[in-house]
Amino acid sequence: MKNRRKKISRKKPELLLDDITNSDDPEIKQYMLMAFSEEHKRINFYGQEHQLKEEIKRADERALIRLAWKFKHLLSPQMQKILEAQHPRSDNI
């Protein structure tokens, strides 16, 4: 079977945060840990298992979006545009 490259949809391009998440910068690592910790504190652990999995996914996404906005300057111009279009900055970031 051939390796197939994952195509990025033109309708909703994928936001790639590898430039931030793979960084060795201690400031980024510290902020990432803090954001994940804060978002995971908001999870309701007393629901159904499938609800818990969804809440964890949403918390992880919120933490990554906070990280992306904090270190937006490290993203490529294309990724910055995708971030702005898909995740408009809220006042609490």
Order of alpha helices (4+ residues) and beta strands (2+ residues): alpha-alpha-alpha-alpha
